[in-house]
Amino acid sequence: MSEKIALSKELKDKIERQRQNALSIRMKKNVDGVKYIDSQGGFLVKDKKFDDSEKTVIDGFDEDWNPEPIECTECSKEFLTSYLATHFGYKVCDSCRDEKDKHSLITKSDAKAEYLLKDCDFDLREPPLKFISKKNPHKTSYGEMKLYLLPQVEARALEVHGSLEKIEQLHQERTEKRQIAKNKKYTKDLKKLRMSVRSSLFNKTSGPEHQHDFGDEVYDEEDDSYSRTCKTCDFVDKYEKM
C-alpha cells in the first residue's frame, strides 16, 4: 500500500478556501454571463471562448465596430465622420467645410428662383436631394425651412438645364417677358386715364342737360382703340375693349 501523505493544517486550510471560492463562482456564473471551467486544481477559471465580460458597448455599437474611412474631396485626407457627410452624404471633412461660401446652405424657395428648378427636381429626380429643416428665424409662425447644400443644388441645376449659360439665358428671357408685360399694362392704364380725363372735361363744359347722340363705332387699328362721335356737339368718345 502506498503511504498516505500527511497534509499540514495550513495546506488543508488553503485547499478549503479555494474550494469554497470555486463554489461561490459556480453559483454566480449564470448571473454575470461568464462561463467557467474546472482547473483540476481545486478552483475554477474563466473560459476565454465564452468570456464577453470585457467587451464595451456604446450607443448600440461595440468596440469591434470600425466605420469605413472616407476620403475628403477637398484635401484627400481620410476621415470617419463630418457634418456634411452625416447630413448631406457629401464627402468633405469638417476642416475643409466652407459654410459661408462654397458649402453654404440655401432655402428651397431661393434655389427654385435662382436656378429655375421645380419641386420635382428636388424630390422626384434620383437621387432626391438631402436637406435639413430649421425654423424660420424671421417668421416664427411659418413652417420649417428646408435648407439644401449649395453645390448639390448647382449640380442638380446643371443636370436639368445643361449649363450655367442656359440658366442665364432663361433668366434673361423671363426678365424681358416681364418687362414687356409691364409695358403693355402701363400703356393700357395710361390710355384709360386719358380717355377718362377727356370725357370728364367735356361733360363739365357741355352742361348737364346735353345728351350725346353718338354715331357709328369706328375702330383705329394703329391705336388699337375704338371711338364714336356725337352728332350734335362733335364730342369724340374714345375707348378700348378689354
Secondary structure, DSSP 8 states (H G I E B T S, - for coil): --------HHHHHHHHHHHHHHHHHHHHHHHHT--EEE-SSSSEEE-GGG--TT--EETTEETT-----EE-TTT--EES--HHHHHH-----TTT--TTTTT-EEEHHHHHHHHT--HHHHHTSSS---EEEE--SS-TTS--EEEEEHHHHHHHHHHHHSSHHHHHHHHHHHHHHHHHHHHHHHHHHHHHHHHHHHHHHHHHHH-TT----B---EEETTTTEEEEEBTTT--EEEE---
